[in-house]
Amino acid sequence: MTARPFREASIDLGAIAHNVRELRRQLDGTLVMAVVKSGGYGHGAIPVARTAVESGADWLGVVEISEAIQLRDAGITAPVLAWLHGPEASFDEAIAADIDIGVSYLGQLDRVAAASGTAMVQLKVDTGLGRNGAADSEWPEFFAAAAAHERAGRIRVRGLWSHLSNSGEVEDLEQVAAFERAVELAKASGLNPGILHLAATAGALRVPRSRFDLVRIGLGIYGLSPFDDASSADLGLRPALELSAAIASVKRVSAGSGVSYGHDYRTATETGLALVPLGYGDGIPRHASGRGPVSINGRRYRVAGRVAMDQFVVDIGDDDVAIGDRAVLIGDPTTGAPSAEDWAAAADTINYEIVTRLGGRIEWTYRT
């Protein structure tokens, strides 16, 4: 039997497949883009992308062209959109690899049109999030220029899109209305974008009017919830990530012993201490010092003292814990494991950040 890695992020691709199928079912025929940016939200872009496409995802979404090229180099031929580009980015490789290019402003549009070949373009408009995307005052010129480039054969406008701010029903619906205005103006300018998309996971599930032709599902395919008032299980989703490590040391200490830097934690009684070989160098948030949850042999503990670069300590009391036992930091809460949401609460952040920050010496493994 092969030994498990010292520090392991174990990804359940069966859960990814389930989540894609379940979300497609709930979205009742709307096209689905599986977003695999940032290394597949810390789960591994290529294995997740393959599984998502095999399970019914129609598109893949990434941020940078380099991420899209990695998918192509891995033999993944599904449609891919890449949408955030540096001011000097070259678009030739993306065009040659049949990658759709998200375009957010006029100067960028002109540079894409000047690249070699005919670019597949998806125009992004800002409908209220305030990030990238053409502002509404720029839409007439933006759309007119896109139509001119398309007539000249330099680009083909395959989509028009934006992003909800998830600020509540009223503002989300205002953004839907703004997007509808952008669509009408684009069509009046001579464009016929074939794919309209506005919603990510949260909007897709809670704002049906925002679905249009396609929804971009990121967090949801990893089995995590974008909502404070609904768990993954409530949404019919299964978390795919289990983060664990082998206990590296166990010792007994006397009452009043200080633990980790600064001695923020001191033992109340004689007790056992277990050392977990994960730290902020691996993406474990230092802000979760004294609060982060850990499961060892089915029992819950908290980080004792400060998270260090390479390790943290757990006060195990008189429990029977041995070197080599697994400490589970993140898993499926329906099994009793701590969740990404638990760590987010401990670090005063969001589950998105918890899973995407993982790295360092962690080894990724995959199971189906």
C-alpha positions in Angstrom: 0.0 0.0 0.0 1.4 3.4 -1.0 1.9 5.8 1.8 -0.1 9.0 1.7 1.8 12.3 1.2 3.0 14.1 4.3 0.8 17.0 3.3 -2.0 16.2 0.9 -4.8 17.9 -1.0 -6.9 15.0 -2.1 -9.4 15.9 -4.8 -12.6 13.9 -5.4 -13.2 14.1 -9.1 -16.4 12.2 -8.6 -17.6 15.1 -6.5 -16.7 17.5 -9.3 -18.6 15.4 -11.8 -21.6 15.2 -9.5 -21.6 19.0 -8.9 -21.5 19.8 -12.7 -24.4 17.4 -13.4 -26.4 18.7 -10.4 -25.9 22.3 -11.4 -26.9 21.6 -15.0 -30.0 19.9 -13.7 -30.9 22.9 -11.5 -30.2 25.3 -14.3 -32.6 23.5 -16.6 -30.8 23.6 -20.0 -28.8 26.8 -19.6 -25.3 26.4 -21.0 -22.6 26.0 -18.3 -19.1 27.4 -18.3 -16.9 25.6 -15.7 -14.5 28.2 -14.4 -11.1 26.7 -13.8 -9.0 29.8 -13.2 -6.4 30.1 -10.5 -5.4 26.4 -10.8 -9.0 25.3 -10.7 -9.7 27.2 -7.5 -6.8 25.4 -5.9 -8.1 22.0 -7.0 -6.0 21.5 -10.2 -7.1 23.2 -13.4 -6.4 20.3 -15.9 -8.0 17.4 -13.9 -11.0 19.5 -13.0 -11.4 20.8 -16.6 -11.4 17.3 -18.0 -13.9 16.1 -15.5 -16.2 19.1 -15.9 -16.3 18.6 -19.7 -16.8 14.9 -19.4 -19.7 15.6 -17.0 -21.5 18.1 -19.3 -19.8 21.5 -19.0 -20.2 23.3 -22.4 -17.4 25.8 -21.9 -14.3 26.4 -19.7 -13.3 29.8 -18.3 -9.9 31.1 -17.2 -8.5 34.5 -16.5 -5.2 34.6 -18.5 -4.4 33.3 -22.0 -1.5 31.3 -20.4 -4.0 29.3 -18.4 -6.0 28.6 -21.5 -2.9 27.4 -23.4 -2.1 25.0 -20.6 -5.5 23.4 -21.2 -4.9 23.2 -24.9 -1.4 21.7 -24.3 -3.1 19.0 -22.1 -5.3 18.0 -25.1 -8.5 19.7 -23.9 -10.4 20.9 -27.0 -13.6 22.3 -25.4 -14.4 26.0 -26.0 -12.4 28.3 -23.6 -12.7 32.0 -22.7 -9.8 34.0 -21.2 -10.7 37.4 -20.1 -8.0 39.4 -18.3 -5.0 40.6 -20.2 -1.9 42.8 -19.6 -1.5 46.1 -21.5 1.2 44.5 -23.8 -0.4 41.1 -24.1 0.0 39.2 -27.4 -3.1 37.6 -28.8 -1.6 35.6 -31.7 -1.2 32.4 -29.7 -4.8 32.5 -28.3 -6.2 33.0 -31.8 -4.1 30.1 -33.2 -5.3 27.9 -30.3 -9.0 28.7 -30.9 -9.3 30.5 -27.5 -12.0 33.1 -27.1 -10.7 36.5 -26.0 -12.6 38.6 -23.5 -12.3 42.3 -24.5 -13.0 45.1 -22.0 -12.1 48.4 -23.7 -11.6 50.0 -27.1 -7.8 50.0 -27.1 -7.7 46.4 -26.3 -10.2 45.6 -29.0 -8.1 47.4 -31.6 -5.0 45.3 -30.5 -6.9 42.0 -30.7 -8.2 43.0 -34.2 -4.6 43.8 -35.2 -3.3 40.3 -34.2 -2.7 37.5 -36.7 -5.9 35.7 -37.9 -9.5 36.2 -37.0 -10.0 36.5 -33.3 -13.0 35.0 -31.5 -14.1 37.8 -29.2 -16.5 38.1 -26.3 -17.1 41.8 -25.4 -17.3 42.6 -21.7 -19.4 45.5 -20.4 -19.5 46.9 -16.9 -23.1 46.8 -15.7 -22.4 47.8 -12.1 -19.6 45.7 -10.6 -17.0 48.5 -11.3 -14.2 46.2 -12.4 -13.1 45.5 -16.0 -15.6 45.9 -18.9 -16.6 48.9 -20.9 -18.5 51.6 -19.0 -21.9 52.4 -20.3 -20.8 55.8 -21.7 -18.3 53.9 -23.9 -20.8 51.3 -25.2 -21.7 53.1 -28.5 -18.1 53.6 -29.6 -17.1 50.2 -28.3 -19.8 48.3 -30.2 -19.4 50.4 -33.4 -15.7 49.6 -33.5 -16.4 45.9 -32.9 -18.9 45.9 -35.7 -16.4 47.6 -38.0 -13.7 45.1 -37.2 -16.1 42.2 -37.7 -17.2 43.5 -41.1 -13.5 43.7 -42.0 -13.0 40.1 -41.0 -10.5 40.9 -38.2 -12.7 39.6 -35.4 -15.8 37.6 -34.8 -18.0 38.7 -31.9 -19.1 35.4 -30.4 -20.4 36.7 -27.0 -21.4 39.6 -24.8 -21.0 39.4 -21.1 -20.8 41.1 -17.7 -20.6 40.1 -14.0 -23.1 40.6 -11.2 -22.0 42.3 -7.9 -24.2 40.0 -5.8 -25.2 43.1 -3.8 -28.8 42.0 -3.2 -31.9 41.4 -5.4 -32.6 45.0 -6.2 -29.1 45.8 -7.5 -28.7 42.5 -9.2 -31.9 43.1 -11.1 -30.7 46.6 -12.0 -27.6 45.0 -13.5 -29.8 42.6 -15.4 -31.7 45.6 -16.9 -28.4 47.3 -17.7 -27.1 44.2 -19.5 -30.3 44.0 -21.5 -29.7 47.6 -22.6 -26.2 46.7 -23.6 -27.5 43.8 -25.7 -30.0 46.0 -27.5 -27.4 48.6 -28.2 -24.9 46.0 -29.5 -27.5 44.6 -31.8 -28.5 48.1 -33.0 -24.8 48.6 -33.8 -24.8 45.6 -36.2 -23.5 42.9 -33.8 -25.1 39.6 -33.3 -23.4 38.1 -30.3 -24.4 34.5 -30.1 -23.7 33.9 -26.4 -25.0 36.2 -23.6 -23.8 35.7 -20.0 -24.0 37.6 -16.8 -24.3 35.2 -13.9 -21.7 33.2 -11.9 -22.7 30.6 -9.3 -24.6 32.9 -7.0 -26.6 34.7 -9.7 -27.3 31.5 -11.5 -28.9 29.9 -8.5 -30.6 32.9 -7.0 -31.4 35.3 -9.9 -33.0 33.3 -12.7 -33.4 36.4 -14.9 -29.6 36.7 -15.0 -29.0 33.3 -16.7 -29.4 34.3 -20.3 -27.7 31.8 -22.6 -24.9 30.6 -20.3 -23.8 30.8 -16.7 -20.3 30.7 -15.4 -20.0 28.2 -12.5 -16.8 28.5 -10.5 -17.2 27.9 -6.7 -20.2 25.6 -7.2 -18.4 23.0 -9.3 -16.0 22.5 -6.4 -18.9 21.8 -4.0 -18.6 25.1 -2.1 -21.5 27.5 -1.4 -21.4 31.2 -2.3 -24.1 32.0 0.2 -24.0 32.7 4.0 -27.5 31.2 4.4 -27.1 27.9 2.5 -24.5 25.2 2.8 -23.1 23.0 0.1 -25.4 20.2 1.2 -28.4 22.6 1.0 -27.5 23.2 -2.6 -27.1 19.5 -3.4 -23.3 19.9 -3.8 -20.4 17.8 -2.5 -17.1 19.5 -1.5 -14.3 18.0 -3.6 -11.2 19.0 -1.5 -9.8 17.2 1.5 -6.7 18.9 3.0 -4.8 16.8 5.5 -1.3 16.1 6.9 0.3 13.4 9.0 1.0 14.4 12.6 4.7 15.0 12.8 5.3 15.0 16.6 3.4 14.3 19.8 4.6 15.3 23.3 3.4 15.8 26.8 3.9 19.2 28.5 3.1 20.6 31.9 0.4 23.0 32.9 1.2 26.6 31.9 3.5 25.7 29.0 3.6 28.3 26.2 2.8 27.1 22.7 4.2 28.7 19.5 5.5 32.2 19.0 4.6 34.8 21.5 3.0 32.3 23.8 -0.5 33.5 23.0 -1.6 30.1 24.1 -0.7 28.5 27.4 -1.8 25.0 28.4 -4.4 25.0 31.2 -3.3 21.6 32.5 -0.8 18.9 31.8 -1.7 17.9 28.3 -0.6 16.5 24.9 0.5 18.6 22.0 0.4 17.4 18.4 2.3 19.1 15.6 0.7 19.5 12.2 3.2 20.2 9.4 1.2 22.9 7.5 1.7 26.6 7.9 1.3 29.9 6.2 4.0 28.9 3.7 1.5 26.3 2.5 -1.4 28.8 2.4 -2.8 28.1 5.9 -4.0 31.6 7.1 -2.1 33.0 10.0 -5.2 35.0 10.8 -6.8 31.7 11.9 -4.3 31.3 14.7 -6.0 30.0 17.8 -9.2 29.4 15.9 -8.7 27.2 12.9 -10.5 23.8 13.2 -8.8 20.4 12.8 -10.1 16.9 13.0 -7.8 14.1 14.2 -9.2 10.6 14.5 -12.7 11.9 14.2 -12.4 14.5 17.1 -12.4 18.3 16.6 -9.7 20.5 17.9 -8.5 24.1 17.4 -5.1 25.5 16.5 -3.3 26.2 19.7 -1.3 29.5 19.4 0.0 31.0 16.3 0.2 29.4 12.9 3.9 29.4 11.8 5.3 29.3 8.4 5.7 25.5 8.3 3.5 24.1 11.1 1.0 24.7 13.9 0.2 22.9 17.2 -3.0 21.3 18.5 -3.7 20.7 22.1 -5.0 17.2 22.2 -5.5 16.8 26.0 -5.3 13.2 27.0 -6.6 11.8 23.7 -4.8 9.0 22.0 -3.0 10.6 19.0 0.1 9.1 17.4 2.7 10.3 15.0 1.4 9.5 11.5 -2.2 10.0 12.3 -4.0 12.3 9.8 -5.0 15.8 10.8 -7.9 16.9 8.5 -8.2 20.6 8.1 -10.7 20.8 5.2 -13.2 18.2 4.0 -16.9 17.5 3.5 -18.7 18.7 6.6 -21.4 16.0 6.2 -18.6 13.6 7.3 -17.8 15.6 10.4 -14.7 17.2 8.8 -14.1 21.0 9.1 -15.1 22.9 6.0 -13.5 25.6 3.9 -16.3 27.8 5.4 -15.1 27.0 8.9 -11.6 28.1 8.1 -12.9 31.2 6.3 -14.8 32.1 9.5 -11.7 31.5 11.6 -9.6 33.8 9.3 -12.3 36.4 8.7 -12.3 35.8 5.0 -14.3 33.8 2.4 -14.1 30.2 1.3 -12.9 31.2 -2.2 -9.7 32.5 -0.6 -9.1 29.5 1.6 -9.0 27.0 -1.2 -7.2 29.2 -3.8 -4.3 30.1 -1.5 -3.1 26.6 -0.9 0.3 25.7 -2.3 3.8 25.4 -1.0 4.7 21.8 -0.1 1.3 20.3 -0.4 0.9 17.4 -2.8 -2.2 17.1 -4.9 -3.8 13.6 -5.4 -6.9 12.7 -7.3 -9.6 10.0 -6.9 -12.8 9.2 -8.7 
